[in-house]
Every structure is written in structure tokens, then in C-alpha cells.
Amino acid sequence: MDGAISTLQGLVSTLPAFYGAAELSGIVKLHLQYSVTMSGAMTSLMKGIAKRIPSNTLLPVLCDLWPGLDKSQKKACACETIVAS
């Protein structure tokens, strides 16, 4: 997986226009899923995205993902409550 992340990071640094909303959305979701287990590689990739991707491309992606994050956290909390009972 580190090889794939390195490739993505290389594309961010050399060709940031390669990333559109769909690609950025997938990468952010990947980061949210694996940031704990792959903290170093994913953190570097996200820092590169924050530095090189234009804000008029990145911010709408993050705004679109935000409502879904709140719902997924509520589902996780509900599941934890049920399991703990």
C-alpha cells in the first residue's frame, strides 16, 4: 500500500492538476479509513494535497464529504452502544 501512496504523492507534487473532485474525494475517504494504521504515509500525502491542490478544487470536496462524516460517526456510536449493552 505504501507504493500506491507514494505514487499518489508523486502525482500531487509533479502534476496537481491530475486530481479532480472524484479523485480527491476517494483519497480523503482513504485517509479517514487508514490514517491510524498508515499515519506517516497518509499524513505526507494529505500535507501534499493541502499545499498543492488549489483551494477552489479542494474545499468543495471537503464540504461535500462533511455531512457524511457526521452520519457515519453517529452510526459508529450507535453500534458501540448496542455492542456495549
Phi and psi restraints in degrees (range 20) as a CNS / XPLOR table:
assign (resid 1 and name C) (resid 2 and name N)
       (resid 2 and name CA) (resid 2 and name C) 1.0 -61.4 20.0 2
assign (resid 2 and name N) (resid 2 and name CA)
       (resid 2 and name C) (resid 3 and name N) 1.0 -34.3 20.0 2
assign (resid 2 and name C) (resid 3 and name N)
       (resid 3 and name CA) (resid 3 and name C) 1.0 -63.8 20.0 2
assign (resid 3 and name N) (resid 3 and name CA)
       (resid 3 and name C) (resid 4 and name N) 1.0 -41.1 20.0 2
assign (resid 3 and name C) (resid 4 and name N)
       (resid 4 and name CA) (resid 4 and name C) 1.0 -66.1 20.0 2
assign (resid 4 and name N) (resid 4 and name CA)
       (resid 4 and name C) (resid 5 and name N) 1.0 -41.6 20.0 2
assign (resid 4 and name C) (resid 5 and name N)
       (resid 5 and name CA) (resid 5 and name C) 1.0 -66.2 20.0 2
assign (resid 5 and name N) (resid 5 and name CA)
       (resid 5 and name C) (resid 6 and name N) 1.0 -38.5 20.0 2
assign (resid 5 and name C) (resid 6 and name N)
       (resid 6 and name CA) (resid 6 and name C) 1.0 -62.5 20.0 2
assign (resid 6 and name N) (resid 6 and name CA)
       (resid 6 and name C) (resid 7 and name N) 1.0 -39.4 20.0 2
assign (resid 6 and name C) (resid 7 and name N)
       (resid 7 and name CA) (resid 7 and name C) 1.0 -64.0 20.0 2
assign (resid 7 and name N) (resid 7 and name CA)
       (resid 7 and name C) (resid 8 and name N) 1.0 -45.1 20.0 2
assign (resid 7 and name C) (resid 8 and name N)
       (resid 8 and name CA) (resid 8 and name C) 1.0 -61.2 20.0 2
assign (resid 8 and name N) (resid 8 and name CA)
       (resid 8 and name C) (resid 9 and name N) 1.0 -40.7 20.0 2
assign (resid 8 and name C) (resid 9 and name N)
       (resid 9 and name CA) (resid 9 and name C) 1.0 -66.2 20.0 2
assign (resid 9 and name N) (resid 9 and name CA)
       (resid 9 and name C) (resid 10 and name N) 1.0 -38.9 20.0 2
assign (resid 9 and name C) (resid 10 and name N)
       (resid 10 and name CA) (resid 10 and name C) 1.0 -62.4 20.0 2
assign (resid 10 and name N) (resid 10 and name CA)
       (resid 10 and name C) (resid 11 and name N) 1.0 -39.8 20.0 2
assign (resid 10 and name C) (resid 11 and name N)
       (resid 11 and name CA) (resid 11 and name C) 1.0 -66.1 20.0 2
assign (resid 11 and name N) (resid 11 and name CA)
       (resid 11 and name C) (resid 12 and name N) 1.0 -36.6 20.0 2
assign (resid 11 and name C) (resid 12 and name N)
       (resid 12 and name CA) (resid 12 and name C) 1.0 -63.1 20.0 2
assign (resid 12 and name N) (resid 12 and name CA)
       (resid 12 and name C) (resid 13 and name N) 1.0 -42.2 20.0 2
assign (resid 12 and name C) (resid 13 and name N)
       (resid 13 and name CA) (resid 13 and name C) 1.0 -77.6 20.0 2
assign (resid 13 and name N) (resid 13 and name CA)
       (resid 13 and name C) (resid 14 and name N) 1.0 -30.7 20.0 2
assign (resid 13 and name C) (resid 14 and name N)
       (resid 14 and name CA) (resid 14 and name C) 1.0 -99.2 20.0 2
assign (resid 14 and name N) (resid 14 and name CA)
       (resid 14 and name C) (resid 15 and name N) 1.0 -30.4 20.0 2
assign (resid 14 and name C) (resid 15 and name N)
       (resid 15 and name CA) (resid 15 and name C) 1.0 -143.4 20.0 2
assign (resid 15 and name N) (resid 15 and name CA)
       (resid 15 and name C) (resid 16 and name N) 1.0 68.0 20.0 2
assign (resid 15 and name C) (resid 16 and name N)
       (resid 16 and name CA) (resid 16 and name C) 1.0 -62.3 20.0 2
assign (resid 16 and name N) (resid 16 and name CA)
       (resid 16 and name C) (resid 17 and name N) 1.0 -23.7 20.0 2
assign (resid 16 and name C) (resid 17 and name N)
       (resid 17 and name CA) (resid 17 and name C) 1.0 -68.7 20.0 2
assign (resid 17 and name N) (resid 17 and name CA)
       (resid 17 and name C) (resid 18 and name N) 1.0 -12.5 20.0 2
assign (resid 17 and name C) (resid 18 and name N)
       (resid 18 and name CA) (resid 18 and name C) 1.0 -61.6 20.0 2
assign (resid 18 and name N) (resid 18 and name CA)
       (resid 18 and name C) (resid 19 and name N) 1.0 -31.2 20.0 2
assign (resid 18 and name C) (resid 19 and name N)
       (resid 19 and name CA) (resid 19 and name C) 1.0 -88.4 20.0 2
assign (resid 19 and name N) (resid 19 and name CA)
       (resid 19 and name C) (resid 20 and name N) 1.0 123.4 20.0 2
assign (resid 19 and name C) (resid 20 and name N)
       (resid 20 and name CA) (resid 20 and name C) 1.0 -108.7 20.0 2
assign (resid 20 and name N) (resid 20 and name CA)
       (resid 20 and name C) (resid 21 and name N) 1.0 -171.9 20.0 2
assign (resid 20 and name C) (resid 21 and name N)
       (resid 21 and name CA) (resid 21 and name C) 1.0 -60.6 20.0 2
assign (resid 21 and name N) (resid 21 and name CA)
       (resid 21 and name C) (resid 22 and name N) 1.0 -41.7 20.0 2
assign (resid 21 and name C) (resid 22 and name N)
       (resid 22 and name CA) (resid 22 and name C) 1.0 -64.7 20.0 2
assign (resid 22 and name N) (resid 22 and name CA)
       (resid 22 and name C) (resid 23 and name N) 1.0 -43.5 20.0 2
assign (resid 22 and name C) (resid 23 and name N)
       (resid 23 and name CA) (resid 23 and name C) 1.0 -66.3 20.0 2
assign (resid 23 and name N) (resid 23 and name CA)
       (resid 23 and name C) (resid 24 and name N) 1.0 -43.6 20.0 2
assign (resid 23 and name C) (resid 24 and name N)
       (resid 24 and name CA) (resid 24 and name C) 1.0 -64.9 20.0 2
assign (resid 24 and name N) (resid 24 and name CA)
       (resid 24 and name C) (resid 25 and name N) 1.0 -39.0 20.0 2
assign (resid 24 and name C) (resid 25 and name N)
       (resid 25 and name CA) (resid 25 and name C) 1.0 -60.8 20.0 2
assign (resid 25 and name N) (resid 25 and name CA)
       (resid 25 and name C) (resid 26 and name N) 1.0 -44.0 20.0 2
assign (resid 25 and name C) (resid 26 and name N)
       (resid 26 and name CA) (resid 26 and name C) 1.0 -63.6 20.0 2
assign (resid 26 and name N) (resid 26 and name CA)
       (resid 26 and name C) (resid 27 and name N) 1.0 -39.8 20.0 2
assign (resid 26 and name C) (resid 27 and name N)
       (resid 27 and name CA) (resid 27 and name C) 1.0 -68.8 20.0 2
assign (resid 27 and name N) (resid 27 and name CA)
       (resid 27 and name C) (resid 28 and name N) 1.0 -40.9 20.0 2
assign (resid 27 and name C) (resid 28 and name N)
       (resid 28 and name CA) (resid 28 and name C) 1.0 -63.9 20.0 2
assign (resid 28 and name N) (resid 28 and name CA)
       (resid 28 and name C) (resid 29 and name N) 1.0 -41.9 20.0 2
assign (resid 28 and name C) (resid 29 and name N)
       (resid 29 and name CA) (resid 29 and name C) 1.0 -62.8 20.0 2
assign (resid 29 and name N) (resid 29 and name CA)
       (resid 29 and name C) (resid 30 and name N) 1.0 -40.4 20.0 2
assign (resid 29 and name C) (resid 30 and name N)
       (resid 30 and name CA) (resid 30 and name C) 1.0 -61.2 20.0 2
assign (resid 30 and name N) (resid 30 and name CA)
       (resid 30 and name C) (resid 31 and name N) 1.0 -43.1 20.0 2
assign (resid 30 and name C) (resid 31 and name N)
       (resid 31 and name CA) (resid 31 and name C) 1.0 -61.1 20.0 2
assign (resid 31 and name N) (resid 31 and name CA)
       (resid 31 and name C) (resid 32 and name N) 1.0 -43.8 20.0 2
assign (resid 31 and name C) (resid 32 and name N)
       (resid 32 and name CA) (resid 32 and name C) 1.0 -65.3 20.0 2
assign (resid 32 and name N) (resid 32 and name CA)
       (resid 32 and name C) (resid 33 and name N) 1.0 -32.5 20.0 2
assign (resid 32 and name C) (resid 33 and name N)
       (resid 33 and name CA) (resid 33 and name C) 1.0 -78.2 20.0 2
assign (resid 33 and name N) (resid 33 and name CA)
       (resid 33 and name C) (resid 34 and name N) 1.0 -37.6 20.0 2
assign (resid 33 and name C) (resid 34 and name N)
       (resid 34 and name CA) (resid 34 and name C) 1.0 -116.2 20.0 2
assign (resid 34 and name N) (resid 34 and name CA)
       (resid 34 and name C) (resid 35 and name N) 1.0 10.2 20.0 2
assign (resid 34 and name C) (resid 35 and name N)
       (resid 35 and name CA) (resid 35 and name C) 1.0 -64.6 20.0 2
assign (resid 35 and name N) (resid 35 and name CA)
       (resid 35 and name C) (resid 36 and name N) 1.0 -28.2 20.0 2
assign (resid 35 and name C) (resid 36 and name N)
       (resid 36 and name CA) (resid 36 and name C) 1.0 -75.2 20.0 2
assign (resid 36 and name N) (resid 36 and name CA)
       (resid 36 and name C) (resid 37 and name N) 1.0 -44.3 20.0 2
assign (resid 36 and name C) (resid 37 and name N)
       (resid 37 and name CA) (resid 37 and name C) 1.0 -81.5 20.0 2
assign (resid 37 and name N) (resid 37 and name CA)
       (resid 37 and name C) (resid 38 and name N) 1.0 -25.4 20.0 2
assign (resid 37 and name C) (resid 38 and name N)
       (resid 38 and name CA) (resid 38 and name C) 1.0 -126.1 20.0 2
assign (resid 38 and name N) (resid 38 and name CA)
       (resid 38 and name C) (resid 39 and name N) 1.0 50.0 20.0 2
assign (resid 38 and name C) (resid 39 and name N)
       (resid 39 and name CA) (resid 39 and name C) 1.0 -59.7 20.0 2
assign (resid 39 and name N) (resid 39 and name CA)
       (resid 39 and name C) (resid 40 and name N) 1.0 -43.3 20.0 2
assign (resid 39 and name C) (resid 40 and name N)
       (resid 40 and name CA) (resid 40 and name C) 1.0 -65.3 20.0 2
assign (resid 40 and name N) (resid 40 and name CA)
       (resid 40 and name C) (resid 41 and name N) 1.0 -51.9 20.0 2
assign (resid 40 and name C) (resid 41 and name N)
       (resid 41 and name CA) (resid 41 and name C) 1.0 -67.2 20.0 2
assign (resid 41 and name N) (resid 41 and name CA)
       (resid 41 and name C) (resid 42 and name N) 1.0 -44.4 20.0 2
assign (resid 41 and name C) (resid 42 and name N)
       (resid 42 and name CA) (resid 42 and name C) 1.0 -67.9 20.0 2
assign (resid 42 and name N) (resid 42 and name CA)
       (resid 42 and name C) (resid 43 and name N) 1.0 -37.4 20.0 2
assign (resid 42 and name C) (resid 43 and name N)
       (resid 43 and name CA) (resid 43 and name C) 1.0 -63.7 20.0 2
assign (resid 43 and name N) (resid 43 and name CA)
       (resid 43 and name C) (resid 44 and name N) 1.0 -42.6 20.0 2
assign (resid 43 and name C) (resid 44 and name N)
       (resid 44 and name CA) (resid 44 and name C) 1.0 -62.5 20.0 2
assign (resid 44 and name N) (resid 44 and name CA)
       (resid 44 and name C) (resid 45 and name N) 1.0 -41.6 20.0 2
assign (resid 44 and name C) (resid 45 and name N)
       (resid 45 and name CA) (resid 45 and name C) 1.0 -63.9 20.0 2
assign (resid 45 and name N) (resid 45 and name CA)
       (resid 45 and name C) (resid 46 and name N) 1.0 -45.5 20.0 2
assign (resid 45 and name C) (resid 46 and name N)
       (resid 46 and name CA) (resid 46 and name C) 1.0 -66.8 20.0 2
assign (resid 46 and name N) (resid 46 and name CA)
       (resid 46 and name C) (resid 47 and name N) 1.0 -36.0 20.0 2
assign (resid 46 and name C) (resid 47 and name N)
       (resid 47 and name CA) (resid 47 and name C) 1.0 -63.8 20.0 2
assign (resid 47 and name N) (resid 47 and name CA)
       (resid 47 and name C) (resid 48 and name N) 1.0 -41.5 20.0 2
assign (resid 47 and name C) (resid 48 and name N)
       (resid 48 and name CA) (resid 48 and name C) 1.0 -62.7 20.0 2
assign (resid 48 and name N) (resid 48 and name CA)
       (resid 48 and name C) (resid 49 and name N) 1.0 -41.3 20.0 2
assign (resid 48 and name C) (resid 49 and name N)
       (resid 49 and name CA) (resid 49 and name C) 1.0 -63.8 20.0 2
assign (resid 49 and name N) (resid 49 and name CA)
       (resid 49 and name C) (resid 50 and name N) 1.0 -45.4 20.0 2
assign (resid 49 and name C) (resid 50 and name N)
       (resid 50 and name CA) (resid 50 and name C) 1.0 -61.8 20.0 2
assign (resid 50 and name N) (resid 50 and name CA)
       (resid 50 and name C) (resid 51 and name N) 1.0 -34.1 20.0 2
assign (resid 50 and name C) (resid 51 and name N)
       (resid 51 and name CA) (resid 51 and name C) 1.0 -80.5 20.0 2
assign (resid 51 and name N) (resid 51 and name CA)
       (resid 51 and name C) (resid 52 and name N) 1.0 -36.7 20.0 2
assign (resid 51 and name C) (resid 52 and name N)
       (resid 52 and name CA) (resid 52 and name C) 1.0 -106.7 20.0 2
assign (resid 52 and name N) (resid 52 and name CA)
       (resid 52 and name C) (resid 53 and name N) 1.0 -24.5 20.0 2
assign (resid 52 and name C) (resid 53 and name N)
       (resid 53 and name CA) (resid 53 and name C) 1.0 -82.9 20.0 2
assign (resid 53 and name N) (resid 53 and name CA)
       (resid 53 and name C) (resid 54 and name N) 1.0 130.8 20.0 2
assign (resid 53 and name C) (resid 54 and name N)
       (resid 54 and name CA) (resid 54 and name C) 1.0 -59.3 20.0 2
assign (resid 54 and name N) (resid 54 and name CA)
       (resid 54 and name C) (resid 55 and name N) 1.0 142.0 20.0 2
assign (resid 54 and name C) (resid 55 and name N)
       (resid 55 and name CA) (resid 55 and name C) 1.0 -62.2 20.0 2
assign (resid 55 and name N) (resid 55 and name CA)
       (resid 55 and name C) (resid 56 and name N) 1.0 -30.9 20.0 2
assign (resid 55 and name C) (resid 56 and name N)
       (resid 56 and name CA) (resid 56 and name C) 1.0 -71.1 20.0 2
assign (resid 56 and name N) (resid 56 and name CA)
       (resid 56 and name C) (resid 57 and name N) 1.0 -10.5 20.0 2
assign (resid 56 and name C) (resid 57 and name N)
       (resid 57 and name CA) (resid 57 and name C) 1.0 -98.1 20.0 2
assign (resid 57 and name N) (resid 57 and name CA)
       (resid 57 and name C) (resid 58 and name N) 1.0 -43.1 20.0 2
assign (resid 57 and name C) (resid 58 and name N)
       (resid 58 and name CA) (resid 58 and name C) 1.0 -75.5 20.0 2
assign (resid 58 and name N) (resid 58 and name CA)
       (resid 58 and name C) (resid 59 and name N) 1.0 -44.1 20.0 2
assign (resid 58 and name C) (resid 59 and name N)
       (resid 59 and name CA) (resid 59 and name C) 1.0 -62.4 20.0 2
assign (resid 59 and name N) (resid 59 and name CA)
       (resid 59 and name C) (resid 60 and name N) 1.0 -42.6 20.0 2
assign (resid 59 and name C) (resid 60 and name N)
       (resid 60 and name CA) (resid 60 and name C) 1.0 -61.0 20.0 2
assign (resid 60 and name N) (resid 60 and name CA)
       (resid 60 and name C) (resid 61 and name N) 1.0 -34.1 20.0 2
assign (resid 60 and name C) (resid 61 and name N)
       (resid 61 and name CA) (resid 61 and name C) 1.0 -64.5 20.0 2
assign (resid 61 and name N) (resid 61 and name CA)
       (resid 61 and name C) (resid 62 and name N) 1.0 -46.9 20.0 2
assign (resid 61 and name C) (resid 62 and name N)
       (resid 62 and name CA) (resid 62 and name C) 1.0 -65.4 20.0 2
assign (resid 62 and name N) (resid 62 and name CA)
       (resid 62 and name C) (resid 63 and name N) 1.0 -38.5 20.0 2
assign (resid 62 and name C) (resid 63 and name N)
       (resid 63 and name CA) (resid 63 and name C) 1.0 -65.4 20.0 2
assign (resid 63 and name N) (resid 63 and name CA)
       (resid 63 and name C) (resid 64 and name N) 1.0 -36.6 20.0 2
assign (resid 63 and name C) (resid 64 and name N)
       (resid 64 and name CA) (resid 64 and name C) 1.0 -68.7 20.0 2
assign (resid 64 and name N) (resid 64 and name CA)
       (resid 64 and name C) (resid 65 and name N) 1.0 -34.1 20.0 2
assign (resid 64 and name C) (resid 65 and name N)
       (resid 65 and name CA) (resid 65 and name C) 1.0 -79.3 20.0 2
assign (resid 65 and name N) (resid 65 and name CA)
       (resid 65 and name C) (resid 66 and name N) 1.0 -25.4 20.0 2
assign (resid 65 and name C) (resid 66 and name N)
       (resid 66 and name CA) (resid 66 and name C) 1.0 -55.8 20.0 2
assign (resid 66 and name N) (resid 66 and name CA)
       (resid 66 and name C) (resid 67 and name N) 1.0 -50.4 20.0 2
assign (resid 66 and name C) (resid 67 and name N)
       (resid 67 and name CA) (resid 67 and name C) 1.0 -60.1 20.0 2
assign (resid 67 and name N) (resid 67 and name CA)
       (resid 67 and name C) (resid 68 and name N) 1.0 -35.9 20.0 2
assign (resid 67 and name C) (resid 68 and name N)
       (resid 68 and name CA) (resid 68 and name C) 1.0 -67.4 20.0 2
assign (resid 68 and name N) (resid 68 and name CA)
       (resid 68 and name C) (resid 69 and name N) 1.0 -30.8 20.0 2
assign (resid 68 and name C) (resid 69 and name N)
       (resid 69 and name CA) (resid 69 and name C) 1.0 -67.0 20.0 2
assign (resid 69 and name N) (resid 69 and name CA)
       (resid 69 and name C) (resid 70 and name N) 1.0 -41.1 20.0 2
assign (resid 69 and name C) (resid 70 and name N)
       (resid 70 and name CA) (resid 70 and name C) 1.0 -62.8 20.0 2
assign (resid 70 and name N) (resid 70 and name CA)
       (resid 70 and name C) (resid 71 and name N) 1.0 -42.9 20.0 2
assign (resid 70 and name C) (resid 71 and name N)
       (resid 71 and name CA) (resid 71 and name C) 1.0 -65.5 20.0 2
assign (resid 71 and name N) (resid 71 and name CA)
       (resid 71 and name C) (resid 72 and name N) 1.0 -40.8 20.0 2
assign (resid 71 and name C) (resid 72 and name N)
       (resid 72 and name CA) (resid 72 and name C) 1.0 -68.2 20.0 2
assign (resid 72 and name N) (resid 72 and name CA)
       (resid 72 and name C) (resid 73 and name N) 1.0 -33.5 20.0 2
assign (resid 72 and name C) (resid 73 and name N)
       (resid 73 and name CA) (resid 73 and name C) 1.0 -68.6 20.0 2
assign (resid 73 and name N) (resid 73 and name CA)
       (resid 73 and name C) (resid 74 and name N) 1.0 -38.6 20.0 2
assign (resid 73 and name C) (resid 74 and name N)
       (resid 74 and name CA) (resid 74 and name C) 1.0 -65.0 20.0 2
assign (resid 74 and name N) (resid 74 and name CA)
       (resid 74 and name C) (resid 75 and name N) 1.0 -39.4 20.0 2
assign (resid 74 and name C) (resid 75 and name N)
       (resid 75 and name CA) (resid 75 and name C) 1.0 -63.3 20.0 2
assign (resid 75 and name N) (resid 75 and name CA)
       (resid 75 and name C) (resid 76 and name N) 1.0 -42.4 20.0 2
assign (resid 75 and name C) (resid 76 and name N)
       (resid 76 and name CA) (resid 76 and name C) 1.0 -64.1 20.0 2
assign (resid 76 and name N) (resid 76 and name CA)
       (resid 76 and name C) (resid 77 and name N) 1.0 -41.3 20.0 2
assign (resid 76 and name C) (resid 77 and name N)
       (resid 77 and name CA) (resid 77 and name C) 1.0 -65.4 20.0 2
assign (resid 77 and name N) (resid 77 and name CA)
       (resid 77 and name C) (resid 78 and name N) 1.0 -40.8 20.0 2
assign (resid 77 and name C) (resid 78 and name N)
       (resid 78 and name CA) (resid 78 and name C) 1.0 -63.8 20.0 2
assign (resid 78 and name N) (resid 78 and name CA)
       (resid 78 and name C) (resid 79 and name N) 1.0 -40.8 20.0 2
assign (resid 78 and name C) (resid 79 and name N)
       (resid 79 and name CA) (resid 79 and name C) 1.0 -65.4 20.0 2
assign (resid 79 and name N) (resid 79 and name CA)
       (resid 79 and name C) (resid 80 and name N) 1.0 -41.0 20.0 2
assign (resid 79 and name C) (resid 80 and name N)
       (resid 80 and name CA) (resid 80 and name C) 1.0 -64.1 20.0 2
assign (resid 80 and name N) (resid 80 and name CA)
       (resid 80 and name C) (resid 81 and name N) 1.0 -38.0 20.0 2
assign (resid 80 and name C) (resid 81 and name N)
       (resid 81 and name CA) (resid 81 and name C) 1.0 -65.3 20.0 2
assign (resid 81 and name N) (resid 81 and name CA)
       (resid 81 and name C) (resid 82 and name N) 1.0 -42.7 20.0 2
assign (resid 81 and name C) (resid 82 and name N)
       (resid 82 and name CA) (resid 82 and name C) 1.0 -64.9 20.0 2
assign (resid 82 and name N) (resid 82 and name CA)
       (resid 82 and name C) (resid 83 and name N) 1.0 -43.7 20.0 2
assign (resid 82 and name C) (resid 83 and name N)
       (resid 83 and name CA) (resid 83 and name C) 1.0 -66.2 20.0 2
assign (resid 83 and name N) (resid 83 and name CA)
       (resid 83 and name C) (resid 84 and name N) 1.0 -38.0 20.0 2
assign (resid 83 and name C) (resid 84 and name N)
       (resid 84 and name CA) (resid 84 and name C) 1.0 -70.6 20.0 2
assign (resid 84 and name N) (resid 84 and name CA)
       (resid 84 and name C) (resid 85 and name N) 1.0 -23.6 20.0 2
